[in-house]
Amino acid sequence: MKGLVYGGPGVREWKDVPDPVIEKPTDVLVKMEATTICGSDLHVLKGDVPETPVGTVLGHEGVGVVTEVGDAVSSIKVGDRLLLSCMSTCGHCANCRKGLLSHCLGDEGAVGDAWAFGHYINGTQAEYVRVPYAETSSYRIPAGVSDRAAILLSDILPTGFEIGVQNGQVKPGDTVAIIGAGPVGLAAVATAGLQGAAKIISVDLDDNRLARAKEFGATAGVNSGAADWKEQLLAFTDGEGVDVAMEAVGIPPTLQMATEIVRPGGHVANIGVHGKPVEIAMQKLWTKNIGITMGLVNTTSLEMLLNLVAAGKLDVENFVTHEFSFDEFEKAYDVFANAAETKALKVLIR
């Protein structure tokens, strides 16, 4: 079979790799129908994730059809169409029982780190994939749910909802600001309404992304390149600040922005992946009773979000802006990596 292989920093190649096999009785094998590219894949390719071995097939999102099941698998059958979670979780260790699925203590990859696909083991950007802990790490896809919608549920929608909306404790009537209108920031925009947010303000440097945010539920957009961006944003709250500020970029200035626009008693939910330390003005924040959260997605909301998509209550297909075939993987990476020029959000690779 073929897979998109990490060949070391800056090196990727769609090439022949060994077919996966059942290694443990809880495994299934899946023929991939569709996958996508995540910013985390770009981090691996840059060499920012040194624990990923050279030769690893990338990718942790996908939809496919089961071709073989392990001896311990009873609820999944050959021919089932599955959504693969970005987290490989045993379901029964101490952390899984607490709902900390992302810190599963199982033995796929590093103990306490459930991001296995495309990180410690071969991932989903391939013609076939071995799915560990299949019964607790994959979901049967309801009829009528397209690849375009399902592919978003592996990672970005649960991430935006859990780490942004849930961690931020969004309540009915809240005013929410989401800094960063990339795929995960837009996932937070799309799901903030599920908790009853009254105003959803998208903040970004790109007017195109701000326009897209309104398609997914933002009630207003603020270009953070404007000299008066803060005044524009605070005007939506009569100068008091937002109830919840979410950071979905991953750089120090945007987290600082989030702490400056939240009202007393509010919440700052960090979703962005930070690569360097961030200085926080604790001397100003502690007297405002501000809660600051961060985390790695646990995918505990995945099934709920899948049900909403299946029921037509959450329309997310327009996140996919470009489609490619498997033999166009290299082109797909170029388009996704240059999103400012290509206006790519998520790419679907069939």
N, C-alpha and C positions, 0 to 999 in steps of 0.2 A: 504494500500500500504506500501512499504518499502522505507526508506531513510537513508542516511548516516548522523547521528545525532552527533552534538557537545555536549559532556556530561560534559564539563568543561576542564580546562587545562590538556592536555595529554590523554583525554578520547574521543574515537570515537566508534560508533557502528552502524552497518547496521541492522535496526530494524523496526518494525511496527510503523507507524505514521498515523495520520488522513489524509484521502483523502482531497486534496485541493478543494475549491468551488469558484465559481464566487462571489467576494466580492464587486466589483464595475463595473459599466456598460462598462468601458474601458478595462476590463480583458478578457483574454482567458485562457482556460485550455489546457495543452499540455501533451500528452503521450510521455515521453522521449525515444528517440531512441539511443542517445549517449551523453556522457558527458566526462569530463576530470578533472584533478586535477591541481590546480595552486599553486604557492608558497604562495599566499595570504591565501589559505586554511590551509597551514601548520602554518602560523603566527597565525591564529585564534586558531588552536589546541594547540599552545604553550601558549595561554593566552595573546598574544601580542595585541589583539583587544578586550579590555574589554567591549565595547558596544554591542558585539554580545551576545544575551541571550543564556544561557544553554538551550539545547533542540532544537536549530535551525538546520535545514537541511542545510548542506554546499553546496558549488558549485555555480558558476556564469557563466558557459559556457555550451552550449548545443544545440542539434538538436532534434526536435521532431515533432509530428503530432498533429494538433489541434483536440480536441474532443468536445469542447464547446466554444461558444463566448458570450460575454456580449452584452447587448441591444444596446450600443452605437458603437459597432464595425461593420463596413460595408465593409472594404476592405480585411478582413480575413475571410475565410470560414472553416467550419469543413472539415477535410481531407487535408488541406494545410500543407506542410512540411516547417517548419520554422527554421531559425537560430536565436537564442536568444542572444541579446547583453548583455554584462556584465554590462551595465548601463541602468537603468530604468528611462526613461525621458518623461516628459509630452509633450514636443515639442512646448509649447506656452508661458511659463513663460519668464521673462526678460532674464535670463541666457541662456535658450535654444535658444531664438531668436538671441543671440550674438554668438551662436556656442559653448557655455560653457556647453555642455550637462552633463558633469560630476558633475556640480554644480546646477542641476535642483532644482527648488524651490518647487517641488511637495511634496506630503504628504506620499510617500512610504519611510519609514525609517526616517532618519534625514533630515530636510529641508536643502538644499544646498549640499547634498551628495547623488549622484545617484547610488552609489554602494549599491544596496538593496539586491539582491540575496545572500544568504549565509552570510549576514552581519547583516541586520536588519529584513529580512523576510526569509522564507524558500526558499532554493535554488534548484539548478538543479540536484544534486546528489540524485535523487529519481526516482520513477517510473512515477510520474505525478507532474506537477508544475503549479502553478498559475502565469501567466505572466501579470504584471500590465502595463498600458500604452502600450498595445500590438501593436497598429498601428504605434507607434513611437519608439518602443523598440525591434522590431523583423523584420526579412526580409525573404521573400519567397525565397527558395533555387532553383536556376535554375536546370533543368534536367541535369544529368550527373555529378553534383558536389557531390563527395562522403562524407560520414561522416568524413573520415580521413582528408579531406581538410577543410570541413566546420567548424569543431570544433575549428580550429585554428583562425577563424575569429571573434569569440566571444570576444577575448581579446588580445592575444599576438601579432598577426600581426598588428592590429591597434595601439597597444601600441608602438611597435618598430618603426612603420612608423611615427606616429604623434609626439611622445615625443622625438624620436631620429632623424629621417630623416627630418621631416618638421620643428621641433623646431630648429634643427641644421642648417637649411637653406642650405642643400646640393644643390649644383649647378652642371651643366654639367662640367665634367673635374676635379672635386674636388678629393682630396685624403682624405679618411675618415679612422679613426681608431675607432674600437669598442671594448672597454675593457669589457670582460665578454662574454663567448660563451655559456651561458645557453639559455633556450628557447627564452626569450625576446631579448637577445643580438643577437641571430641567426635570429630572426625576423627582426631586424634592418639590419643585413647583407643581408637578402633576399630581402629587399625592398629598400635599398640604391641605387641600380641600376635604380630604377624607376625614380629617379631624375637626373640620368646621371653621378653618381660617376665613376671616371676613375679607381681609386685604392681603394680597400676596404681591410683594414688590420684588421684581428681578433687577439685579444690579450687575452690570458688565460693561466692558470697554467697547464691545462690538454691537452696533445697532441692529445688525442682522440677527444676532442671538437674542437681543431684547424683543424683537418682533416675533421670533419663534416662541419665546417664553409666553407671550400672550396667547398663542395658539394652544398652549398646554395648561392655561389657567391663571397666569399672572394677570393681576388687575392693573398693574402699572409697571413701567420700566424706568430706570435711572441710569444714564451713562456715567460711569465713575471717572471718566476722563474730563468731565466738566469741572470747572473751578468751584462751582457751587453745588456739587453732587450731594453733599451732606445736608445742606439747607433744603434742597429739593426733596430728599427722602424724608427728613423730619417734618416737612410740611404735611405729609400724609398722616401724621400723628399729632398734629397741633403742637409740635415741638417737644413732645414728651418722650419720644423714642419708641421703637418697636417692642412688641412683647417677646418676639423670638428673632434672633439674627443667626442665620446659618452661613457658614463659610465653606465654599465648595471649590476653592482654587488650590490652596496648599502652599501659600507663600506668606511670609510675615506681615506685609502691609495689609493684606485682605483680612487676616485674623484681627489685626489692630482695628481695622474699619468696623468689624462686627462688634467689638467691645465699645466702640464710641457711639453706636447708634441704638443700643439696647436700653430700655427704660429700667428704673429701679424695680427689683423683683423679677426681672426678665431672665431670659436664658440665651446663652450663646452655644450653638451646636456646631462643633467643628466636624465637617465631613471630609475636607481636603486632605490629601496625603502630603505631609510636610517632610522635606528633605534636610532641613536645618533647624536649629533652635529658634524659638520665637520668644521675644521679650514681651511680657504682659504687665501693664501698669496696675499691679495688685494694690498699690497704695490708694488708687482711685476707685477700684472696683469693689473692695471688700465692704465698704460702707453703703454700697448700692444693692447689696443682697443679690448679686448676680450669680447664676449657676452656669458653669462651663462644662460641657461634656465633649467626649470624643470616643472613637471606637472603630472596631472592625465589624462588618456586617455579620450577623448570626444567621440570616435567612429564615428566622422564625416566622416572618410575615409572608414568605413566598407563596404558600398555598392559598392564603387569604387573597393576596393580590391576583393570583392566577384565577381564582373563582370570580373576582370582580371583572377581570378582562373577559372571561368566558361569558359572563352575564351582560356584557356590553356597558358596564358601569365605569369602566376605565379605558379610554381610547388612547392607545399609545403607538399605533402602527406608524405614525408620522415621525417617530424618532429615527426611523431608518431613512436615510437620505440617498444612499447609494447601494446598488446590488452588484455582486460579482459571482462568477463561478469559481470552483476550487482551483482551476488552472490559472486564475487571475489573482492569486494570493499576493504576489509581489506588488501588483498595481493597487490592490486594496489597501495594503500597508502604506503605500506612498500617499494615497488619497486621505487616509485617516490621519497620518502623521502631519499633514499640511492642511489641517482643517480651516485655518484662517483664510487660505486661498480657495479651497474647494468647497467651503461651507458644509463640510461633513459633520454629522452628529454621530450616528451609528451606521456602520456598514454591515450589510447582510451578505454572507458568503455561502452559496449553496453548493 
